[in-house]
Amino acid sequence: MAASDSAGDDSLYPIAVLIDELKNEDVQLRLNSIKKLSTIALALGVERTRTELIPFLTETIYDEDEVLLALAEQLGSFITLIGGPEHAYCLLPPLESLATVEETVVRDKAVESLRAVAQQHNQQDLENHFVPLVNRLAGGDWFTSRTSASGLFAVCYPRVSAQIKADLRSHFRGLVQDDTPMVRRAAASKLGELAQVVELEYLKSDLIPMFVNLAQDEQDSVRLLAVEACVSIAALLPQEDVEQLVMPTLRQCTALG
C-alpha cells in the first residue's frame, strides 16, 4: 500500500515542480522550466501531457515575453509528446492564446507553431478544430488576433470542404477590409500565399478584388505589400487575364508611387 502511494506521489512530481517554477519570481527560472517542457512531458506520458500539462499551460499564459516566446516555440514541436497527429488539436488552445498577445515576436512564433501543427491535422480535425480557431482569431476584438489570423488561412484552405473554403475566403476578405492598418498590412502580406492554394475561379472572383482593394489603400506599406502579392497572383494567371484583371491596378499603383 505504502509503495503504491509513493508511486502516486512520484507521478505528480513533474507537474508540481513545474507549477512551483512557473510561479517563481525569477524570470530566468521560469524560462528554464519552459525550456524543459519536453522532458516534463516525457515524464508524464502522452495522456497526462494532453489532459494535465497542456490545460495547465493554457490557463497560466501570462508572463514575460521571453517566457511566452519560449513556450510558443516549444509547443510547435510537441506532436509526438501528446501521442501523435491524431491528437494535434490538443495543442491549439495554448497556441491560440499566444497568438493574441501584444508582443509581435510571440504572436509570430505562435503562428509559426500553429502552421506546423496544422500540417499534422487530418481534414476532419482541420474542419472541427483548426478552422474554428482561424475564424475566432479573424473575428477577434483585438487587432492582435486578427493580425495573427492572416497567416493561418493558406495552411488549412487546400484540405477543407468547398463550403468551408468559401467561409475562409469571406473571413480573409474581412481582414483585407479591416479598419486597422496593421490588420490590412498583415492580410496584404499573406495574399500571395493564399493565392497559391486558391482555385483559379476564386482567384479571379475573390482574390483579385482583394488585391485591387489593398493596392488602393491609404497606407503606403499596405499598397507596397499588395504589389508584392501581385507578382504571385500574376504568375498563376493566363497572360490575357493579367492584362485585363491585374495590370490596370498595377499601372495605377505605379502612377501613385
VMD Tcl script that draws the C-alpha trace (Angstrom):
set ca {
  {0.00 0.00 0.00}
  {2.72 2.41 1.00}
  {4.63 1.59 -2.16}
  {1.68 2.46 -4.39}
  {1.12 5.74 -2.52}
  {4.75 6.57 -3.11}
  {4.41 5.81 -6.83}
  {1.37 8.10 -7.00}
  {3.29 10.92 -5.39}
  {6.18 10.42 -7.82}
  {3.83 10.67 -10.80}
  {2.64 14.09 -9.60}
  {6.17 15.36 -9.11}
  {6.86 16.82 -12.61}
  {3.68 18.94 -12.63}
  {4.23 20.07 -9.01}
  {7.78 21.20 -9.80}
  {6.64 22.98 -12.97}
  {3.89 24.82 -11.08}
  {6.39 25.95 -8.43}
  {8.94 27.08 -11.02}
  {6.38 28.97 -13.12}
  {5.28 30.87 -10.00}
  {8.86 31.76 -9.08}
  {9.72 35.47 -9.16}
  {12.95 34.75 -11.05}
  {12.24 35.12 -14.79}
  {15.27 33.02 -15.69}
  {13.99 30.12 -13.60}
  {10.57 30.36 -15.29}
  {12.26 30.47 -18.69}
  {14.37 27.42 -17.86}
  {11.29 25.47 -16.76}
  {9.53 26.23 -20.07}
  {12.60 25.07 -21.97}
  {12.40 21.77 -20.06}
  {8.76 21.18 -21.06}
  {9.59 18.28 -23.36}
  {11.38 16.49 -20.51}
  {8.39 17.06 -18.23}
  {6.04 15.79 -20.95}
  {8.12 12.64 -21.36}
  {7.98 12.04 -17.61}
  {4.20 12.47 -17.59}
  {3.47 10.37 -20.66}
  {1.24 11.29 -23.59}
  {-2.14 11.02 -21.86}
  {-1.28 13.14 -18.84}
  {0.50 15.63 -21.09}
  {-2.77 16.04 -23.00}
  {-5.10 16.06 -20.01}
  {-2.97 17.90 -17.41}
  {0.08 19.68 -18.82}
  {-1.50 21.34 -21.88}
  {-4.59 22.60 -19.95}
  {-2.30 23.87 -17.18}
  {-0.19 25.79 -19.70}
  {-3.31 27.18 -21.39}
  {-4.67 28.50 -18.09}
  {-1.38 30.06 -16.96}
  {-0.40 32.02 -20.07}
  {0.62 35.34 -18.63}
  {4.31 36.11 -18.25}
  {7.32 37.98 -19.57}
  {7.55 38.00 -23.36}
  {10.71 35.85 -23.42}
  {8.93 33.10 -21.44}
  {5.90 33.24 -23.76}
  {8.20 33.15 -26.79}
  {9.91 30.02 -25.49}
  {6.51 28.42 -24.82}
  {5.22 29.23 -28.32}
  {8.35 27.66 -29.80}
  {8.22 24.52 -27.64}
  {4.58 23.77 -28.42}
  {5.27 23.68 -32.15}
  {7.32 20.51 -31.73}
  {5.07 18.79 -29.19}
  {3.15 16.48 -31.55}
  {4.91 13.25 -30.57}
  {4.74 14.18 -26.87}
  {0.93 14.29 -26.94}
  {0.54 10.99 -28.81}
  {0.92 11.88 -32.49}
  {-1.05 13.69 -35.25}
  {-4.47 12.35 -34.19}
  {-4.15 14.48 -31.05}
  {-2.61 17.55 -32.73}
  {-5.73 19.64 -31.97}
  {-4.90 19.43 -28.23}
  {-2.11 21.96 -28.84}
  {-4.44 24.59 -30.30}
  {-5.80 26.23 -27.10}
  {-2.46 27.46 -25.68}
  {-1.21 28.48 -29.13}
  {-4.44 30.38 -29.82}
  {-3.91 32.36 -26.61}
  {-0.30 33.07 -27.52}
  {-1.39 34.27 -30.98}
  {-3.36 37.10 -29.35}
  {-0.71 38.61 -27.04}
  {0.60 42.13 -27.52}
  {4.25 41.33 -28.31}
  {4.73 40.75 -32.06}
  {7.58 38.22 -31.82}
  {5.48 36.00 -29.52}
  {2.48 36.16 -31.88}
  {4.66 35.41 -34.88}
  {6.19 32.38 -33.17}
  {2.73 31.15 -32.12}
  {1.54 31.46 -35.74}
  {4.64 29.59 -36.93}
  {3.88 26.78 -34.47}
  {0.18 26.77 -35.42}
  {1.16 26.41 -39.08}
  {3.38 23.44 -38.19}
  {0.65 21.84 -36.08}
  {-1.95 22.39 -38.84}
  {0.12 20.21 -41.19}
  {-0.42 17.32 -38.76}
  {-4.23 17.63 -38.74}
  {-6.39 15.39 -40.88}
  {-9.29 17.00 -42.79}
  {-11.86 16.30 -40.09}
  {-9.71 17.81 -37.33}
  {-8.89 20.81 -39.53}
  {-12.60 21.45 -40.07}
  {-13.66 20.74 -36.48}
  {-10.80 22.36 -34.58}
  {-8.35 24.40 -36.68}
  {-10.74 26.35 -38.93}
  {-12.90 27.47 -35.96}
  {-9.68 28.77 -34.34}
  {-8.83 30.73 -37.51}
  {-12.36 32.16 -37.59}
  {-12.20 33.16 -33.90}
  {-8.89 34.94 -34.42}
  {-10.15 36.64 -37.61}
  {-13.23 37.89 -35.74}
  {-11.38 38.86 -32.56}
  {-11.96 42.18 -30.81}
  {-8.24 42.97 -30.65}
  {-6.23 43.71 -33.78}
  {-3.51 41.37 -32.48}
  {-5.67 38.28 -33.00}
  {-6.87 39.46 -36.43}
  {-3.28 40.09 -37.49}
  {-2.29 36.56 -36.45}
  {-5.23 35.03 -38.30}
  {-3.87 36.21 -41.68}
  {-1.02 33.73 -41.54}
  {-3.24 30.68 -40.97}
  {-5.57 30.64 -43.99}
  {-3.23 29.15 -46.59}
  {-2.22 26.19 -44.40}
  {-5.76 24.88 -43.98}
  {-7.52 26.05 -47.17}
  {-6.43 23.24 -49.55}
  {-7.68 20.42 -47.29}
  {-11.20 21.51 -46.32}
  {-14.64 21.24 -47.94}
  {-15.93 23.68 -50.58}
  {-18.31 25.35 -48.09}
  {-15.55 25.90 -45.54}
  {-13.28 27.24 -48.30}
  {-15.98 29.80 -49.13}
  {-16.21 30.78 -45.45}
  {-12.42 31.16 -45.24}
  {-12.34 33.42 -48.31}
  {-15.09 35.51 -46.74}
  {-13.18 35.85 -43.45}
  {-9.99 36.79 -45.29}
  {-11.93 39.46 -47.20}
  {-12.97 40.86 -43.82}
  {-9.29 41.22 -42.85}
  {-8.49 42.94 -46.17}
  {-11.23 45.48 -45.38}
  {-10.38 45.84 -41.67}
  {-10.41 49.31 -40.09}
  {-6.96 48.78 -38.56}
  {-3.97 49.35 -40.89}
  {-1.88 46.67 -39.14}
  {-4.52 44.06 -39.96}
  {-4.76 45.13 -43.62}
  {-0.96 45.05 -43.80}
  {-0.90 41.50 -42.40}
  {-3.59 40.42 -44.90}
  {-1.69 42.03 -47.78}
  {1.49 40.20 -46.74}
  {-0.32 36.83 -46.91}
  {-2.44 37.44 -50.01}
  {0.18 35.98 -52.38}
  {0.50 32.88 -50.21}
  {-3.28 32.35 -50.22}
  {-3.37 32.89 -53.99}
  {-1.08 29.87 -54.41}
  {-3.69 27.50 -52.94}
  {-6.99 29.04 -54.07}
  {-8.73 27.64 -57.17}
  {-8.27 29.74 -60.34}
  {-12.01 30.55 -60.44}
  {-11.88 32.09 -56.96}
  {-8.51 33.68 -57.56}
  {-10.25 35.75 -60.22}
  {-13.60 36.30 -58.49}
  {-12.44 36.77 -54.88}
  {-8.70 37.40 -54.51}
  {-8.13 39.84 -57.35}
  {-10.80 42.22 -55.99}
  {-8.99 41.95 -52.63}
  {-5.73 42.85 -54.39}
  {-7.40 45.85 -56.07}
  {-8.73 46.95 -52.68}
  {-5.33 46.70 -50.98}
  {-3.48 48.30 -53.90}
  {-5.61 51.42 -53.43}
  {-5.14 51.53 -49.65}
  {-4.40 54.88 -47.99}
  {-1.34 53.34 -46.30}
  {1.86 53.17 -48.38}
  {3.03 49.99 -46.62}
  {-0.23 48.18 -47.47}
  {-0.05 49.23 -51.13}
  {3.56 48.07 -51.36}
  {2.70 44.63 -49.95}
  {-0.24 44.39 -52.37}
  {2.12 44.98 -55.30}
  {4.39 42.21 -53.98}
  {1.37 39.87 -53.78}
  {0.53 40.83 -57.34}
  {3.71 39.10 -58.54}
  {2.46 35.77 -57.09}
  {-1.04 36.32 -58.46}
  {0.15 37.24 -61.96}
  {2.28 34.09 -62.19}
  {-0.87 31.98 -61.69}
  {-2.97 33.64 -64.40}
  {-3.06 33.34 -68.20}
  {-1.48 36.40 -69.85}
  {-4.78 37.85 -71.08}
  {-6.17 37.74 -67.54}
  {-3.07 39.50 -66.23}
  {-3.59 42.28 -68.78}
  {-7.28 42.60 -68.05}
  {-7.50 41.98 -64.28}
  {-4.15 42.99 -62.81}
  {-2.29 45.47 -64.99}
  {-4.77 48.41 -64.76}
  {-4.46 48.41 -60.96}
  {-0.69 47.92 -61.13}
  {-0.30 50.86 -63.53}
  {-2.41 52.96 -61.17}
  {-0.12 51.98 -58.25}
  {2.95 52.91 -60.26}
  {1.42 56.28 -61.08}
  {0.65 56.84 -57.38}
  {4.15 55.76 -56.37}
}
mol new
graphics top color blue
foreach p $ca { graphics top sphere $p radius 0.5 }
foreach p [lrange $ca 0 end-1] q [lrange $ca 1 end] { graphics top cylinder $p $q radius 0.2 }
display resetview
